[in-house]
């Protein structure tokens, strides 16, 4: 299962470069700096998404395991889990914004 996740992440990072193909004319005049910026943005975004997915998976797994062991504590576990998932997702979105700001 982990190998499949890693393989999908690598494929996603490699495919991100095609999203920046429209900037090829500008990159040719600037010596290829735009290609490196696009590759860096794609790699950074892929790593952020990968880390966020691992964090969210571990958070959900731990919370559901805790609820399964003690169903009476579901109210006490659910709210912090949702807050944690939102914070993890916000870090991935920050990486997304920073990646696109660094390209321009």
Backbone torsions as a table, in degrees:
resi	resn	phi	psi	omega
1	UNK	NA	-41.8	-179.5
2	UNK	-66.7	-37.3	179.3
3	UNK	-61.7	-40.2	179.6
4	UNK	-64.4	-39.8	179.1
5	UNK	-65.6	-44.1	179.1
6	UNK	-63.9	-42.2	180.0
7	UNK	-63.4	-41.8	178.8
8	UNK	-66.3	-36.6	178.8
9	UNK	-66.5	-43.7	178.8
10	UNK	-63.2	-41.9	178.5
11	UNK	-63.6	-39.9	178.5
12	UNK	-64.6	-40.2	178.6
13	UNK	-66.1	-40.2	-179.1
14	UNK	-68.8	-32.8	-178.8
15	UNK	-79.0	-17.0	-178.8
16	UNK	-65.3	-30.4	-180.0
17	UNK	-61.1	-30.4	179.9
18	UNK	-68.9	-21.2	178.2
19	UNK	-68.9	-21.1	-178.9
20	UNK	-100.6	14.6	-177.3
21	UNK	-66.4	-28.1	-178.7
22	UNK	-67.2	-17.4	-179.7
23	UNK	-90.5	11.7	-175.2
24	UNK	-62.4	-38.2	-179.5
25	UNK	-64.5	-41.7	178.6
26	UNK	-68.5	-37.2	-179.3
27	UNK	-67.5	-34.3	179.7
28	UNK	-65.2	-36.4	-179.6
29	UNK	-79.3	-20.7	-178.5
30	UNK	-101.5	11.7	175.8
31	UNK	81.3	19.9	176.3
32	UNK	85.1	8.9	179.9
33	UNK	-65.3	-31.5	-179.8
34	UNK	-68.7	-32.9	177.5
35	UNK	-63.3	-43.1	-179.8
36	UNK	-68.6	-36.1	177.3
37	UNK	-65.4	-41.8	178.1
38	UNK	-64.9	-41.2	177.9
39	UNK	-64.9	-42.4	179.2
40	UNK	-65.0	-41.4	178.4
41	UNK	-64.6	-42.9	179.0
42	UNK	-64.3	-42.3	179.2
43	UNK	-66.3	-45.0	179.1
44	UNK	-62.8	-41.6	179.6
45	UNK	-67.6	-39.9	177.3
46	UNK	-63.1	-43.0	178.6
47	UNK	-66.6	-39.2	178.6
48	UNK	-65.0	-42.7	179.3
49	UNK	-65.8	-39.7	179.3
50	UNK	-64.2	-47.0	179.0
51	UNK	-64.6	-40.0	177.9
52	UNK	-64.1	-40.6	178.9
53	UNK	-65.1	-40.9	177.1
54	UNK	-64.1	-42.7	179.4
55	UNK	-64.5	-42.5	179.7
56	UNK	-67.7	-38.4	177.9
57	UNK	-63.2	-44.5	179.6
58	UNK	-66.5	-39.2	178.7
59	UNK	-63.1	-48.4	-179.3
60	UNK	-64.9	-40.1	179.7
61	UNK	-62.2	-46.9	-179.2
62	UNK	-65.5	-40.5	-179.5
63	UNK	-66.6	-44.3	-179.9
64	UNK	-67.5	-34.2	176.6
65	UNK	-66.6	-40.9	177.4
66	UNK	-64.2	-40.0	178.7
67	UNK	-68.1	-37.5	179.5
68	UNK	-66.6	-34.7	179.3
69	UNK	-75.6	-33.0	-178.1
70	UNK	-141.1	85.4	-177.6
71	UNK	-60.2	-23.6	179.9
72	UNK	-69.4	-21.0	-178.8
73	UNK	-92.3	10.4	-175.3
74	UNK	-62.0	-35.7	178.5
75	UNK	-66.6	-35.5	-178.9
76	UNK	-76.8	-23.6	-177.6
77	UNK	-94.0	-33.5	-172.2
78	UNK	-64.6	-47.7	-176.9
79	UNK	-63.4	-48.4	176.5
80	UNK	-62.9	-31.4	177.7
81	UNK	-64.6	-45.0	-179.8
82	UNK	-64.2	-41.2	178.1
83	UNK	-63.5	-43.2	177.9
84	UNK	-62.4	-42.8	178.3
85	UNK	-63.5	-39.2	179.0
86	UNK	-66.1	-39.4	178.8
87	UNK	-68.2	-39.0	176.9
88	UNK	-63.1	-43.9	179.8
89	UNK	-65.7	-34.0	179.0
90	UNK	-65.7	-34.3	177.0
91	UNK	-65.0	-38.7	177.3
92	UNK	-65.9	-39.8	178.3
93	UNK	-67.1	-36.6	175.0
94	UNK	-61.4	-42.1	177.9
95	UNK	-63.2	-37.9	177.9
96	UNK	-62.1	-46.4	-179.4
97	UNK	-66.0	-44.9	-179.2
98	UNK	-64.2	-38.4	179.2
99	UNK	-61.2	-41.8	-179.1
100	UNK	-79.1	-25.7	175.0
101	UNK	-71.7	-34.0	-179.3
102	UNK	-73.2	-21.6	-179.9
103	UNK	-73.2	-37.2	-176.7
104	UNK	-79.2	NA	NA
